Amino acid sequence: MPKIIDYDSKREEIIEKSKIVFAKHGYYNTNLSLISKKCGMGRTTLYQYFENKDDIFYHTVESTLEEINAKVDIIMADENLTFVGKIKEVIHQLTKDEDNNYVFMLLLEAWLVLNRQKNEFLENLKVETQKLKGKIEKLIVQAIEAKEIKPVDSKSLATTIYTFIETFTLNRTNNNMNKEAKAESLNLLIDGLMA
């Protein structure tokens, strides 16, 4: 009797395992052999689920952004936190551990790879990152309206915070960095905005 395989769950499994491979080897040094080995399947079997390495990479980055946005949504819905507390928690969650280290490295690599060509995935990536910046901006606007922070240009501050998160991740590759001190510095910056 032939083995029945759930196509969608197998694709998700490949995407999850590919995240690890891309994080470890980067886009350029990753090949289908590394991905297939991590997935425990033949290289040609991957073609039943994805067209090529780029297709896997695009879906990996897209899945990663969806996960980030879901985390931010949970924080935004937390009624036990002030708006300033939510902003700090978003920053903390996205910079706290090594699990998120690969996320922004993948995003950076995606920008570098995709900016050389115009394609639909790049546009989707821009939309997803804009969603994340928009959520941060919404928290800032809510904090201003609740008089938790002084009036500021919310869009500019959201971009600054997002850029900090990206930079924090890139700097994490330098093992001499004190991540708690950097996070506390941003907390002080946000506290300085308090009304």
N, CA, C and O of each residue as an XYZ file, in Angstrom:
780
protein
N       0.833     -1.169      0.000
C       0.000      0.000      0.000
C       0.891      1.250      0.000
O       1.798      1.352      0.825
N       0.648      2.194     -0.906
C       1.502      3.383     -0.968
C       1.321      4.274      0.265
O       0.245      4.358      0.856
N       2.415      4.926      0.617
C       2.406      5.827      1.755
C       1.675      7.119      1.378
O       1.957      7.715      0.339
N       0.740      7.547      2.225
C      -0.001      8.781      1.976
C       0.714      9.918      2.697
O       0.944      9.863      3.906
N       1.060     10.948      1.931
C       1.796     12.078      2.486
C       0.949     13.336      2.364
O       0.408     13.638      1.300
N       0.843     14.051      3.455
C       0.128     15.327      3.458
C       1.054     16.366      2.826
O       2.051     16.771      3.424
N       0.713     16.786      1.618
C       1.542     17.694      0.824
C       1.855     18.985      1.584
O       3.012     19.399      1.649
N       0.836     19.620      2.155
C       1.038     20.901      2.840
C       1.906     20.761      4.087
O       2.768     21.604      4.337
N       1.689     19.715      4.864
C       2.500     19.554      6.074
C       3.947     19.216      5.720
O       4.865     19.618      6.433
N       4.159     18.484      4.630
C       5.523     18.175      4.191
C       6.226     19.458      3.732
O       7.407     19.655      4.020
N       5.506     20.326      3.021
C       6.077     21.623      2.608
C       6.479     22.439      3.838
O       7.559     23.027      3.881
N       5.598     22.464      4.833
C       5.895     23.206      6.067
C       7.123     22.635      6.764
O       7.958     23.382      7.276
N       7.228     21.321      6.783
C       8.385     20.669      7.400
C       9.669     21.064      6.669
O      10.683     21.351      7.305
N       9.626     21.078      5.358
C      10.792     21.474      4.558
C      11.156     22.930      4.852
O      12.331     23.257      5.015
N      10.159     23.791      4.920
C      10.404     25.210      5.214
C      11.062     25.362      6.583
O      12.043     26.093      6.717
N      10.538     24.683      7.593
C      11.090     24.787      8.948
C      12.538     24.308      9.000
O      13.385     24.950      9.620
N      12.817     23.197      8.359
C      14.185     22.674      8.372
C      15.111     23.523      7.508
O      16.306     23.628      7.787
N      14.563     24.123      6.468
C      15.363     24.999      5.607
C      15.794     26.256      6.346
O      16.864     26.800      6.071
N      14.973     26.722      7.280
C      15.345     27.895      8.080
C      16.672     27.647      8.781
O      17.538     28.520      8.828
N      16.816     26.460      9.316
C      18.038     26.099     10.031
C      19.224     26.092      9.075
O      20.296     26.602      9.399
N      19.026     25.514      7.900
C      20.108     25.423      6.910
C      20.505     26.812      6.414
O      21.692     27.138      6.374
N      19.525     27.630      6.037
C      19.832     28.982      5.559
C      20.492     29.811      6.658
O      21.397     30.598      6.385
N      20.041     29.636      7.898
C      20.624     30.387      9.012
C      22.080     29.998      9.228
O      22.921     30.850      9.513
N      22.370     28.732      9.093
C      23.731     28.249      9.335
C      24.670     28.563      8.176
O      25.818     28.948      8.395
N      24.192     28.401      6.955
C      25.073     28.509      5.789
C      24.882     29.781      4.973
O      25.731     30.112      4.146
N      23.784     30.499      5.190
C      23.498     31.672      4.369
C      22.894     31.251      3.037
O      22.906     30.074      2.676
N      22.375     32.220      2.327
C      21.712     31.935      1.050
C      22.688     31.352      0.025
O      22.413     30.314     -0.577
N      23.812     32.013     -0.170
C      24.728     31.617     -1.241
C      25.391     30.267     -0.996
O      25.654     29.531     -1.946
N      25.665     29.932      0.260
C      26.340     28.669      0.562
C      25.382     27.504      0.782
O      25.813     26.368      0.982
N      24.101     27.784      0.745
C      23.110     26.715      0.878
C      22.822     26.140     -0.501
O      22.698     26.870     -1.485
N      22.720     24.825     -0.549
C      22.316     24.171     -1.800
C      21.240     23.132     -1.476
O      20.970     22.835     -0.313
N      20.645     22.598     -2.518
C      19.559     21.633     -2.314
C      20.036     20.372     -1.607
O      19.255     19.723     -0.910
N      21.291     20.019     -1.774
C      21.817     18.834     -1.086
C      21.793     19.028      0.428
O      21.415     18.120      1.168
N      22.199     20.216      0.886
C      22.169     20.494      2.327
C      20.736     20.471      2.862
O      20.471     19.932      3.936
N      19.828     21.058      2.103
C      18.422     21.083      2.527
C      17.846     19.675      2.548
O      17.183     19.289      3.511
N      18.092     18.908      1.495
C      17.530     17.552      1.435
C      18.100     16.670      2.542
O      17.389     15.836      3.102
N      19.384     16.853      2.857
C      19.995     16.079      3.940
C      19.321     16.421      5.273
O      18.996     15.526      6.054
N      19.113     17.715      5.528
C      18.465     18.144      6.771
C      17.031     17.608      6.850
O      16.536     17.288      7.931
N      16.377     17.516      5.695
C      14.984     17.044      5.646
C      14.884     15.523      5.618
O      13.795     14.972      5.776
N      16.003     14.844      5.420
C      15.981     13.389      5.367
C      15.285     12.846      4.137
O      14.578     11.840      4.202
N      15.488     13.516      3.018
C      14.869     13.074      1.759
C      15.843     13.310      0.617
O      16.827     14.037      0.757
N      15.558     12.692     -0.497
C      16.386     12.878     -1.679
C      16.214     14.273     -2.264
O      15.163     14.900     -2.130
N      17.267     14.738     -2.912
C      17.240     16.069     -3.518
C      16.114     16.198     -4.536
O      15.434     17.222     -4.598
N      15.926     15.159     -5.327
C      14.881     15.219     -6.354
C      13.482     15.250     -5.741
O      12.546     15.762     -6.356
N      13.336     14.706     -4.532
C      12.042     14.747     -3.849
C      11.647     16.186     -3.526
O      10.462     16.519     -3.521
N      12.633     17.036     -3.257
C      12.344     18.450     -2.970
C      11.593     19.112     -4.122
O      10.761     19.994     -3.907
N      11.895     18.678     -5.349
C      11.253     19.276     -6.528
C       9.751     18.979     -6.600
O       9.023     19.634     -7.346
N       9.293     18.001     -5.829
C       7.855     17.736     -5.767
C       7.132     18.825     -4.961
O       5.918     18.996     -5.068
N       7.916     19.556     -4.150
C       7.332     20.552     -3.257
C       7.721     21.991     -3.601
O       6.963     22.924     -3.336
N       8.894     22.162     -4.187
C       9.397     23.496     -4.525
C      10.125     23.443     -5.861
O      10.683     22.413     -6.239
N      10.109     24.576     -6.574
C      10.748     24.628     -7.889
C      12.265     24.561     -7.805
O      12.906     23.876     -8.603
N      12.848     25.279     -6.828
C      14.305     25.366     -6.718
C      14.673     25.966     -5.358
O      13.804     26.191     -4.516
N      15.947     26.218     -5.157
C      16.425     26.783     -3.897
C      15.781     28.142     -3.633
O      15.391     28.437     -2.503
N      15.672     28.960     -4.664
C      15.070     30.285     -4.493
C      13.641     30.177     -3.975
O      13.237     30.932     -3.090
N      12.886     29.250     -4.520
C      11.503     29.054     -4.097
C      11.449     28.673     -2.616
O      10.610     29.181     -1.872
N      12.335     27.790     -2.195
C      12.397     27.396     -0.783
C      12.774     28.610      0.067
O      12.173     28.855      1.113
N      13.765     29.361     -0.388
C      14.224     30.539      0.349
C      13.094     31.554      0.516
O      12.876     32.068      1.613
N      12.385     31.837     -0.560
C      11.288     32.801     -0.510
C      10.232     32.372      0.503
O       9.772     33.179      1.311
N       9.854     31.101      0.454
C       8.837     30.606      1.385
C       9.353     30.599      2.826
O       8.590     30.826      3.765
N      10.641     30.340      2.992
C      11.248     30.359      4.320
C      11.185     31.759      4.916
O      10.797     31.932      6.072
N      11.566     32.752      4.126
C      11.539     34.135      4.606
C      10.103     34.580      4.871
O       9.826     35.230      5.879
N       9.204     34.233      3.979
C       7.795     34.593      4.147
C       7.223     33.986      5.431
O       6.519     34.662      6.181
N       7.526     32.722      5.677
C       7.065     32.040      6.884
C       7.638     32.711      8.133
O       6.946     32.873      9.137
N       8.905     33.093      8.053
C       9.569     33.754      9.169
C       8.890     35.080      9.498
O       8.655     35.390     10.666
N       8.580     35.853      8.472
C       7.901     37.136      8.693
C       6.505     36.941      9.277
O       6.068     37.722     10.122
N       5.817     35.916      8.835
C       4.493     35.620      9.391
C       4.602     35.293     10.880
O       3.761     35.714     11.674
N       5.644     34.537     11.259
C       5.853     34.194     12.669
C       6.132     35.443     13.496
O       5.599     35.603     14.594
N       6.968     36.324     12.963
C       7.292     37.566     13.672
C       6.025     38.391     13.879
O       5.756     38.867     14.982
N       5.255     38.553     12.814
C       4.028     39.344     12.913
C       3.041     38.725     13.899
O       2.336     39.451     14.600
N       2.982     37.406     13.964
C       2.097     36.737     14.924
C       2.542     37.024     16.358
O       1.705     37.264     17.229
N       3.866     37.001     16.611
C       4.383     37.329     17.945
C       4.002     38.755     18.334
O       3.578     39.016     19.459
N       4.163     39.667     17.382
C       3.842     41.071     17.653
C       2.345     41.233     17.920
O       1.953     42.008     18.793
N       1.512     40.513     17.179
C       0.061     40.574     17.402
C      -0.306     40.141     18.822
O      -1.173     40.744     19.455
N       0.346     39.111     19.311
C       0.081     38.622     20.674
C       0.445     39.690     21.699
O      -0.294     39.929     22.654
N       1.595     40.329     21.487
C       2.029     41.392     22.406
C       1.050     42.565     22.354
O       0.677     43.115     23.390
N       0.638     42.944     21.146
C      -0.284     44.079     20.994
C      -1.621     43.820     21.684
O      -2.268     44.755     22.156
N      -2.030     42.567     21.743
C      -3.321     42.214     22.350
C      -3.248     42.069     23.871
O      -4.280     41.938     24.529
N      -2.039     42.092     24.432
C      -1.862     41.906     25.871
C      -2.363     43.138     26.628
O      -1.719     44.187     26.610
N      -3.492     43.009     27.279
C      -4.104     44.137     27.986
C      -3.428     44.433     29.320
O      -3.736     45.442     29.954
N      -2.512     43.568     29.755
C      -1.802     43.791     31.013
C      -0.613     44.731     30.853
O      -0.024     45.163     31.845
N      -0.257     45.048     29.613
C       0.886     45.925     29.357
C       0.412     47.308     28.930
O      -0.606     47.450     28.252
N       1.164     48.323     29.336
C       0.922     49.665     28.806
C       1.410     49.675     27.361
O       2.045     48.721     26.911
N       1.116     50.746     26.639
C       1.588     50.820     25.253
C       3.113     50.892     25.213
O       3.741     50.282     24.347
N       3.707     51.632     26.141
C       5.172     51.686     26.221
C       5.704     50.295     26.554
O       6.708     49.860     25.990
N       5.035     49.604     27.463
C       5.432     48.235     27.810
C       5.363     47.310     26.606
O       6.213     46.434     26.439
N       4.354     47.503     25.771
C       4.218     46.693     24.557
C       5.353     46.975     23.579
O       5.898     46.054     22.971
N       5.706     48.244     23.429
C       6.822     48.594     22.536
C       8.095     47.918     23.024
O       8.825     47.309     22.242
N       8.357     48.029     24.327
C       9.557     47.407     24.902
C       9.521     45.890     24.742
O      10.544     45.269     24.452
N       8.350     45.298     24.930
C       8.227     43.841     24.805
C       8.456     43.386     23.370
O       9.079     42.349     23.140
N       7.956     44.153     22.402
C       8.217     43.820     20.992
C       9.722     43.814     20.747
O      10.261     42.878     20.156
N      10.388     44.859     21.203
C      11.842     44.943     21.017
C      12.523     43.776     21.710
O      13.397     43.124     21.138
N      12.116     43.517     22.949
C      12.723     42.423     23.718
C      12.528     41.077     23.014
O      13.478     40.309     22.869
N      11.311     40.795     22.582
C      11.025     39.511     21.938
C      11.807     39.329     20.638
O      12.244     38.223     20.322
N      11.981     40.409     19.895
C      12.653     40.287     18.600
C      14.168     40.349     18.697
O      14.861     40.095     17.711
N      14.696     40.684     19.879
C      16.153     40.756     20.017
C      16.701     39.854     21.112
O      17.914     39.802     21.314
N      15.833     39.144     21.823
C      16.257     38.474     23.053
C      17.132     37.246     22.890
O      18.019     37.020     23.713
N      16.916     36.455     21.869
C      17.633     35.185     21.860
C      18.131     34.806     20.478
O      17.837     35.459     19.477
N      18.882     33.746     20.465
C      19.500     33.287     19.224
C      18.471     32.792     18.211
O      18.751     32.764     17.012
N      17.285     32.401     18.678
C      16.258     31.949     17.736
C      15.912     33.041     16.740
O      15.641     32.762     15.572
N      15.921     34.282     17.203
C      15.593     35.393     16.319
C      16.802     35.907     15.559
O      16.654     36.705     14.634
N      17.997     35.464     15.931
C      19.200     35.953     15.266
C      19.141     35.672     13.773
O      19.451     36.546     12.963
N      18.744     34.460     13.402
C      18.719     34.104     11.988
C      17.629     34.854     11.225
O      17.740     35.057     10.016
N      16.584     35.260     11.927
C      15.440     35.878     11.268
C      15.858     37.113     10.489
O      15.597     37.215      9.291
N      16.502     38.044     11.164
C      16.867     39.281     10.494
C      18.070     39.085      9.581
O      18.251     39.835      8.622
N      18.893     38.085      9.873
C      19.977     37.761      8.941
C      19.375     37.260      7.626
O      19.831     37.642      6.548
N      18.359     36.413      7.713
C      17.672     35.948      6.500
C      17.026     37.112      5.758
O      17.089     37.189      4.531
N      16.408     38.011      6.508
C      15.770     39.167      5.874
C      16.797     40.046      5.175
O      16.574     40.504      4.054
N      17.916     40.276      5.840
C      18.965     41.087      5.226
C      19.468     40.424      3.955
O      19.629     41.071      2.920
N      19.712     39.135      4.048
C      20.191     38.418      2.869
C      19.142     38.437      1.756
O      19.481     38.559      0.578
N      17.885     38.318      2.131
C      16.816     38.382      1.128
C      16.824     39.737      0.435
O      16.693     39.810     -0.787
N      16.977     40.814      1.209
C      17.029     42.156      0.602
C      18.193     42.252     -0.370
O      18.048     42.775     -1.475
N      19.355     41.742      0.048
C      20.538     41.829     -0.817
C      20.358     41.024     -2.096
O      20.705     41.484     -3.184
N      19.818     39.829     -1.960
C      19.611     38.960     -3.117
C      18.546     39.541     -4.038
O      18.723     39.591     -5.255
N      17.451     39.974     -3.452
C      16.291     40.355     -4.251
C      16.338     41.774     -4.795
O      15.680     42.072     -5.791
N      17.101     42.648     -4.164
C      17.163     44.022     -4.652
C      17.826     44.120     -6.016
O      17.707     45.134     -6.703
N      18.515     43.078     -6.398
C      19.164     43.071     -7.710
C      18.178     42.783     -8.830
O      18.488     42.955    -10.009
N      17.006     42.349     -8.452
C      16.002     42.008     -9.459
C      14.623     42.415     -8.956
O      14.368     42.417     -7.751
N      13.774     42.745     -9.848
C      12.401     43.131     -9.488
C      11.540     41.877     -9.598
O      11.445     41.271    -10.665
N      10.923     41.501     -8.504
C      10.039     40.341     -8.574
C       8.930     40.432     -7.532
O       8.958     41.279     -6.639
N       7.976     39.559     -7.666
C       6.799     39.561     -6.805
C       7.166     39.284     -5.353
O       6.578     39.864     -4.439
N       8.130     38.405     -5.139
C       8.501     38.077     -3.766
C       9.072     39.294     -3.046
O       8.771     39.519     -1.874
N       9.893     40.076     -3.739
C      10.453     41.281     -3.125
C       9.330     42.219     -2.700
O       9.378     42.812     -1.622
N       8.338     42.344     -3.540
C       7.194     43.194     -3.194
C       6.459     42.636     -1.979
O       6.048     43.400     -1.105
N       6.287     41.318     -1.911
C       5.646     40.687     -0.748
C       6.474     40.897      0.516
O       5.928     41.139      1.592
N       7.791     40.803      0.377
C       8.690     41.011      1.508
C       8.556     42.441      2.024
O       8.521     42.674      3.232
N       8.484     43.387      1.108
C       8.304     44.787      1.504
C       6.976     44.969      2.240
O       6.907     45.681      3.241
N       5.930     44.324      1.741
C       4.612     44.423      2.380
C       4.664     43.847      3.794
O       4.140     44.452      4.730
N       5.289     42.685      3.953
C       5.356     42.040      5.271
C       6.176     42.861      6.260
O       5.786     42.995      7.420
N       7.309     43.412      5.818
C       8.109     44.226      6.736
C       7.384     45.531      7.056
O       7.503     46.052      8.165
N       6.636     46.057      6.093
C       5.832     47.259      6.347
C       4.761     46.980      7.383
O       4.449     47.841      8.206
N       4.189     45.768      7.347
C       3.187     45.391      8.352
C       3.801     45.469      9.750
O       3.197     46.001     10.681
N       5.013     44.928      9.876
C       5.686     44.932     11.172
C       5.967     46.365     11.620
O       5.703     46.721     12.769
N       6.498     47.182     10.723
C       6.745     48.590     11.064
C       5.429     49.290     11.401
O       5.376     50.113     12.315
N       4.374     48.962     10.664
C       3.064     49.557     10.918
C       2.540     49.211     12.302
O       1.913     50.044     12.957
N       2.792     47.988     12.750
C       2.349     47.575     14.083
C       3.112     48.335     15.162
O       2.539     48.749     16.169
N       4.411     48.513     14.938
C       5.210     49.289     15.889
C       4.710     50.735     15.909
O       4.566     51.338     16.972
N       4.447     51.280     14.720
C       3.939     52.655     14.629
C       2.587     52.786     15.342
O       2.335     53.778     16.026
N       1.731     51.790     15.178
C       0.415     51.823     15.835
C       0.573     51.870     17.355
O      -0.148     52.600     18.036
N       1.522     51.085     17.886
C       1.772     51.113     19.329
C       2.255     52.494     19.767
O       1.874     52.982     20.831
N       3.089     53.116     18.947
C       3.595     54.453     19.274
C       2.445     55.459     19.287
O       2.336     56.270     20.206
N       1.594     55.406     18.274
C       0.433     56.309     18.209
C      -0.461     56.098     19.431
O      -0.921     57.063     20.041
N      -0.703     54.843     19.785
C      -1.542     54.551     20.952
C      -0.894     55.071     22.239
O      -1.580     55.564     23.133
N       0.430     54.955     22.320
C       1.141     55.461     23.501
C       1.036     56.983     23.582
O       0.900     57.541     24.670
N       1.098     57.649     22.436
C       0.941     59.114     22.401
C      -0.474     59.489     22.825
O      -0.663     60.377     23.656
N      -1.464     58.811     22.253
C      -2.867     59.106     22.576
C      -3.180     58.850     24.052
O      -3.996     59.550     24.652
N      -2.527     57.845     24.625
C      -2.739     57.532     26.042
C      -1.876     58.419     26.941
O      -1.882     58.279     28.164
N      -1.133     59.336     26.311
C      -0.249     60.274     27.011
C       0.839     59.548     27.806
O       1.294     60.028     28.844
N       1.246     58.380     27.297
C       2.344     57.647     27.916
C       3.684     58.178     27.420
O       4.681     58.141     28.142
N       3.701     58.673     26.181
C       4.925     59.278     25.649
C       4.585     60.633     25.035
O       3.432     60.931     24.724
N       5.626     61.435     24.874
C       5.466     62.758     24.271
C       5.111     62.607     22.795
O       5.432     61.591     22.179
N       4.454     63.606     22.233
C       4.171     63.553     20.794
C       5.471     63.510     19.988
O       6.364     64.336     20.177
N       5.556     62.540     19.096
C       6.717     62.377     18.213
C       6.204     61.961     16.843
O       5.032     61.619     16.681
N       7.086     61.994     15.873
C       6.742     61.476     14.544
C       6.731     59.951     14.654
O       7.786     59.315     14.674
N       5.548     59.379     14.725
C       5.413     57.940     14.987
C       6.034     57.088     13.883
O       6.621     56.043     14.165
N       5.912     57.519     12.646
C       6.475     56.753     11.531
C       8.004     56.715     11.625
O       8.621     55.665     11.445
N       8.596     57.862     11.905
C      10.048     57.947     12.026
C      10.553     57.108     13.198
O      11.554     56.402     13.076
N       9.860     57.185     14.331
C      10.272     56.405     15.499
C      10.108     54.910     15.242
O      10.955     54.118     15.654
N       9.035     54.515     14.570
C       8.835     53.096     14.238
C       9.971     52.596     13.349
O      10.479     51.493     13.547
N      10.365     53.404     12.373
C      11.479     53.028     11.494
C      12.772     52.929     12.295
O      13.575     52.024     12.066
N      12.981     53.856     13.234
C      14.179     53.832     14.080
C      14.221     52.561     14.917
O      15.263     51.913     15.017
N      13.099     52.207     15.513
C      13.042     50.996     16.341
C      13.284     49.752     15.489
O      14.043     48.867     15.884
N      12.646     49.683     14.329
C      12.829     48.531     13.443
C      14.292     48.433     13.007
O      14.867     47.345     12.981
N      14.882     49.564     12.668
C      16.288     49.584     12.251
C      17.185     49.148     13.399
O      18.172     48.444     13.183
N      16.850     49.562     14.618
C      17.609     49.117     15.782
C      17.582     47.597     15.893
O      18.613     46.967     16.128
N      16.408     47.018     15.724
C      16.278     45.564     15.831
C      17.153     44.877     14.783
O      17.848     43.910     15.093
N      17.121     45.372     13.549
C      17.971     44.802     12.491
C      19.449     44.957     12.833
O      20.225     44.011     12.698
N      19.833     46.147     13.272
C      21.233     46.417     13.601
C      21.681     45.577     14.782
O      22.791     45.045     14.787
N      20.830     45.458     15.768
C      21.123     44.644     16.944
C      21.448     43.215     16.514
O      22.394     42.607     17.013
N      20.664     42.695     15.596
C      20.865     41.336     15.102
C      22.191     41.219     14.364
O      22.941     40.266     14.576
N      22.479     42.179     13.503
C      23.740     42.141     12.767
C      24.927     42.232     13.709
O      25.930     41.545     13.512
N      24.826     43.071     14.730
C      25.917     43.215     15.693
C      26.076     41.984     16.568
O      27.135     41.776     17.162
N      25.041     41.172     16.654
C      25.105     39.981     17.493
C      26.159     39.000     16.988
O      26.645     38.163     17.749
N      26.511     39.101     15.717
C      27.546     38.211     15.196
C      28.887     38.494     15.859
O      29.784     37.651     15.822
N      29.034     39.673     16.465
C      30.221     40.013     17.239
C      29.976     39.538     18.666
O      29.171     40.125     19.390
N      30.659     38.488     19.066
C      30.396     37.866     20.366
C      30.799     38.729     21.554
O      30.473     38.389     22.692
N      31.500     39.836     21.321
C      31.915     40.703     22.420
C      30.805     41.656     22.857
O      30.983     42.428     23.799
N      29.686     41.607     22.192
C      28.613     42.551     22.437
C      27.806     42.178     23.682
O      27.479     41.010     23.892
N      27.493     43.168     24.494
C      26.642     42.957     25.657
C      25.211     43.281     25.244
O      24.814     44.446     25.211
N      24.443     42.243     24.931
C      23.094     42.466     24.395
C      22.152     43.086     25.414
O      21.260     43.849     25.045
N      22.338     42.768     26.695
C      21.481     43.370     27.715
C      21.703     44.878     27.778
O      20.751     45.645     27.919
N      22.963     45.300     27.673
C      23.275     46.735     27.713
C      22.669     47.453     26.512
O      22.158     48.565     26.645
N      22.724     46.826     25.349
C      22.147     47.456     24.153
C      20.628     47.569     24.285
O      20.050     48.602     23.947
N      19.984     46.514     24.774
C      18.527     46.549     24.947
C      18.150     47.600     25.987
O      17.162     48.316     25.821
N      18.929     47.691     27.052
C      18.656     48.691     28.091
C      18.829     50.102     27.544
O      18.104     51.015     27.939
N      19.779     50.284     26.641
C      19.969     51.599     26.016
C      18.724     52.011     25.245
O      18.309     53.168     25.304
N      18.132     51.077     24.527
C      16.917     51.415     23.785
C      15.754     51.670     24.746
O      14.924     52.545     24.499
N      15.696     50.912     25.833
C      14.662     51.168     26.839
C      14.792     52.587     27.398
O      13.791     53.271     27.613
N      16.040     53.023     27.631
C      16.261     54.387     28.116
C      15.804     55.413     27.090
O      15.237     56.446     27.444
N      16.053     55.125     25.823
C      15.604     56.013     24.750
C      14.079     56.137     24.780
O      13.536     57.238     24.700
N      13.407     55.011     24.896
C      11.939     55.018     24.937
C      11.445     55.700     26.214
O      10.486     56.471     26.179
N      12.108     55.413     27.348
C      11.720     56.064     28.603
C      11.876     57.581     28.507
O      11.114     58.327     29.121
N      12.862     58.031     27.739
C      13.073     59.467     27.551
C      11.924     60.133     26.809
O      11.772     61.353     26.865
N      11.121     59.343     26.119
C       9.962     59.872     25.397
C       8.719     59.971     26.275
O       7.712     60.562     25.886
N       8.808     59.387     27.461
C       7.611     59.324     28.312
C       7.157     60.718     28.720
O       7.963     61.605     29.000
N       5.854     60.875     28.744
C       5.249     62.187     29.043
C       5.371     62.523     30.517
O       4.918     63.584     30.947
